[in-house]
Amino acid sequence: MDWLTRLETPANALAVLTAMITPAVLISACGALIFSTGTRLGRVIDRVRYLSTKFEELAKNPQADDMADERRTLIFTQLERQMTRARLIQRAMVAFYTALGVFVATSVAIALLNSLARNYTWVAVGLGITGAMFMLYGSVLLIIESRLALYAILTEMEFVSKVSRHYAGDDLANRPVGGRLNWLGRRIG
C-alpha cells in the first residue's frame, strides 16, 4: 500500500491533479476544433446540395442560359472541390477525435502512473506527444481545406465577373472602375 500513502500526502495528490490539468486543457481544445470542423463539414454538405440542384436545373434546361456550358463547367469543378474539401474535413475530424481519445488516455495514465508505477511516466509523455501530433495533423488538413475553399470562392467570383461583363453590355463592362475611396469604401467627391 505504498502507493496509497504517497497519494495521501497533499503535495503528491496536488501534483497528480496538476499534471492531469494539461491534458484536460488539450481535451477542451480538441472539443472546440471538433465543433468548428463539424460546422465546416455542414457548410460543405449544404454547398454540395445547392450545387447539385443548380446542376440538375441546368441539365434539364440548358437553352435557358446562353452561358450554360461555362456555368456547367464551373458547377462541376466546384462539386469536385467540395468533394475534396469534405474528404479533408473528414480526415481532420478523425485526427481530432483520435487526439481527444489520446489526451483522455494521457490524463488517466498520469493518474495511474503517479500512483502505481512512477518509473513508467514516459508512457504518459508519449501519449501526450501522440495526441499533439494528431492535433497538428488535423490542423494542417484544415489549412489545406481552407485554401481550397478560398480558391473555390475566387473561381466563383471570377465567373460572376465574367457573367456580369457578358450581360452588362459594352458601355458598362468597359467603364473605369475604382476612383478615390475613403477607409469605409465609400466614394469621395
Secondary structure by P-SEA (a helix, b strand, c coil): caaaaaaacaaaaaaaaaaaaaaaaaaaaaaaaaaaaaaaaaaaaaaaaaaaaaaaaaaaccccccaaaaaaaaaaaaaaaaaaaaaaaaaaaaaaaaaaaaaaaaaaaaaaaaccccccaaaaaaaaaaaaaaaaaaaaaaaaaaaaaaaaaaaaaaaaaaaaaaaaccccccccccccccccccccc
